[in-house]
Amino acid sequence: MPRKTFVAGDVLTAADMNLLSQDGYVTNSSLDTTAGQPGGAWTSFTPTISGGTVTGTKTGKYIKVGKMVDFVVYLTWDTGSNFSGLKIDLPVTASSSANISSFTVTFGDGAVPYMGSCVHSTTDITPYAMADDSGTSSLYVSAVAISNTIPFTWVAADTVQIAGRYEAA
């Protein structure tokens, strides 16, 4: 069936929309495109670590659509790992450290999840545990730098998962 051509001033009708969808203008397969396009594939990467050491698994994936980057990083602790001062490079340079961004961190100690947050520069993120570090009973928690004993004493198979969204440079 031939494609309908629209010109300035045309009124889009329900019949036009039905024709467009039947003609294959918008299909699931047309959204399953290469990385960087709407509906595109995620790109795998191995996260680069600084300030600490990860001897276990390091995996990541991200998708960049326009200037928006969504990513996930998954780290597994193994003998010889050192999480004190851990920083993870972002898969794509951020526009600034003050841009619109959102990050979540989950620290896994067996079946027990601990929550955290991140701060970021234009090139990396630093995960923090959320804890009451005031030494007293408090209604508030604050971000505490993770270490080999915070938020728990790390053992083989413990995990860090970071997911985030930010504006690319």
C-alpha positions as CSV (number, residue, x, y, z in Angstrom):
1,M,0.0,0.0,0.0
2,P,1.5,3.4,-0.8
3,R,2.5,5.7,2.0
4,K,0.4,8.8,2.5
5,T,2.1,12.1,2.0
6,F,1.1,15.0,4.3
7,V,1.4,18.7,3.4
8,A,1.2,21.8,5.5
9,G,-2.4,22.4,6.7
10,D,-3.5,18.7,6.4
11,V,-5.7,17.4,9.2
12,L,-4.6,14.1,10.7
13,T,-7.6,11.8,11.1
14,A,-8.2,8.4,12.8
15,A,-8.3,6.9,9.3
16,D,-4.8,8.4,8.6
17,M,-3.5,7.0,11.9
18,N,-4.9,3.5,11.1
19,L,-3.3,3.7,7.6
20,L,0.1,4.7,9.1
21,S,0.1,1.9,11.7
22,Q,-1.0,-0.7,9.1
23,D,1.6,0.6,6.6
24,G,4.4,-0.2,9.1
25,Y,5.4,3.3,10.0
26,V,5.6,2.4,13.7
27,T,6.2,-1.2,14.6
28,N,8.0,-3.0,17.4
29,S,10.7,-4.1,15.0
30,S,11.3,-0.5,13.8
31,L,11.9,0.4,17.5
32,D,14.5,-2.4,17.9
33,T,17.2,-0.3,16.4
34,T,20.9,0.2,17.0
35,A,22.3,1.8,20.2
36,G,21.6,5.5,20.4
37,Q,18.2,5.5,18.8
38,P,14.8,5.3,20.5
39,G,14.1,1.7,21.3
40,G,17.7,0.9,20.6
41,A,20.0,-1.8,22.0
42,W,22.0,-1.3,25.2
43,T,25.7,-1.2,24.9
44,S,27.8,-3.4,27.2
45,F,30.9,-2.1,28.8
46,T,33.4,-3.1,31.5
47,P,33.4,-0.4,34.2
48,T,36.7,1.2,34.9
49,I,37.4,1.4,38.6
50,S,39.7,3.8,40.4
51,G,40.4,4.4,44.1
52,G,39.6,0.8,44.9
53,T,40.0,-2.7,43.5
54,V,37.4,-5.1,42.3
55,T,38.7,-8.6,41.7
56,G,35.3,-10.1,41.2
57,T,32.8,-9.5,38.4
58,K,32.6,-6.0,36.8
59,T,29.8,-5.6,34.2
60,G,27.8,-2.7,32.9
61,K,25.5,-1.6,30.1
62,Y,24.1,1.8,29.0
63,I,21.9,3.4,26.4
64,K,22.3,6.9,25.2
65,V,19.3,8.5,23.4
66,G,19.9,12.1,22.5
67,K,21.7,13.6,25.5
68,M,20.1,11.3,28.1
69,V,22.2,8.3,29.3
70,D,20.7,5.4,31.3
71,F,23.2,2.9,32.8
72,V,23.6,0.0,35.2
73,V,26.8,-1.2,36.8
74,Y,27.1,-4.5,38.7
75,L,30.2,-5.3,40.8
76,T,30.8,-8.5,42.8
77,W,33.3,-8.6,45.7
78,D,35.9,-11.4,45.6
79,T,39.1,-12.0,47.6
80,G,41.5,-9.1,47.1
81,S,38.8,-6.5,46.5
82,N,39.1,-3.2,48.2
83,F,36.1,-0.9,48.2
84,S,37.6,2.0,50.2
85,G,37.6,5.1,48.0
86,L,35.8,3.3,45.2
87,K,35.0,5.4,42.1
88,I,33.5,4.1,38.9
89,D,33.9,5.8,35.5
90,L,30.7,6.9,33.8
91,P,30.2,5.2,30.4
92,V,29.7,8.6,28.7
93,T,31.0,11.9,29.9
94,A,28.4,14.0,31.8
95,S,27.6,17.6,30.8
96,S,28.5,18.7,34.4
97,S,28.5,17.5,37.9
98,A,25.5,19.8,38.6
99,N,23.3,18.5,35.8
100,I,20.0,16.8,36.2
101,S,20.8,13.3,37.3
102,S,19.5,10.4,39.4
103,F,21.4,7.5,40.8
104,T,20.5,4.6,43.1
105,V,22.9,2.1,44.7
106,T,22.1,-1.2,46.3
107,F,24.7,-3.1,48.3
108,G,23.9,-6.8,48.6
109,D,25.0,-8.8,51.6
110,G,23.5,-12.2,50.9
111,A,19.7,-11.7,50.9
112,V,19.9,-8.3,52.8
113,P,19.9,-5.2,50.6
114,Y,21.4,-1.9,51.8
115,M,20.6,1.4,50.0
116,G,22.9,4.1,49.0
117,S,23.4,7.1,46.8
118,C,26.1,8.6,44.5
119,V,27.8,11.8,43.8
120,H,29.3,12.3,40.4
121,S,31.7,14.5,38.4
122,T,31.7,14.7,34.6
123,T,33.6,11.4,34.4
124,D,32.9,9.2,37.4
125,I,30.6,8.3,40.3
126,T,31.3,7.6,44.0
127,P,28.9,5.3,45.8
128,Y,27.9,6.0,49.4
129,A,26.0,4.0,51.9
130,M,23.0,5.6,53.6
131,A,23.4,5.2,57.4
132,D,22.9,6.9,60.7
133,D,26.6,7.8,61.4
134,S,25.8,10.3,64.1
135,G,26.4,7.9,66.9
136,T,23.0,8.6,68.4
137,S,19.5,7.7,67.5
138,S,18.5,10.1,64.8
139,L,15.6,10.5,62.4
140,Y,18.0,11.4,59.6
141,V,20.6,9.4,57.7
142,S,23.5,10.7,55.8
143,A,25.8,9.4,53.0
144,V,28.8,7.5,54.4
145,A,31.8,6.5,52.3
146,I,31.8,2.8,51.7
147,S,34.8,0.8,52.8
148,N,35.8,-2.8,53.4
149,T,33.5,-2.8,56.5
150,I,30.8,-0.3,55.5
151,P,27.9,-0.8,55.1
152,F,28.9,-4.3,56.2
153,T,32.0,-6.5,56.2
154,W,32.4,-7.6,52.6
155,V,32.8,-11.2,51.7
156,A,32.9,-13.2,48.5
157,A,29.7,-12.8,46.4
158,D,28.6,-9.5,48.0
159,T,27.5,-7.0,45.4
160,V,27.1,-3.4,44.4
161,Q,24.5,-2.4,41.8
162,I,24.3,1.2,40.6
163,A,21.7,2.5,38.2
164,G,21.5,6.0,37.0
165,R,20.4,8.6,34.5
166,Y,22.2,11.8,33.6
167,E,22.7,14.3,30.8
168,A,25.7,13.7,28.5
169,A,28.1,16.4,27.5
